[in-house]
Amino acid sequence: MYIGAATIGERDAAGAAIERLKAKLAESARQDPPVEMKFSMPDAWSVKLFVALCRR
């Protein structure tokens, strides 16, 4: 949106929207911090299956 804005007003509105989204993401990360997990896979097939399931 920001790059394709044709006027200054559109660019300002897109910039403000970006800032609001960044603020919401920061607040969400503060309230519910990410959890790091470690998975061990015995073979390459298990890794491929796990990655495919994670993509879904």
Buried (B, 14 or more C-beta within 10 A) or exposed (E): EEEEBEEEEEBEBBEEEEEEEEEEEEEEEEEEEEEEEEEEEEEEEEEEEEEEEEEE
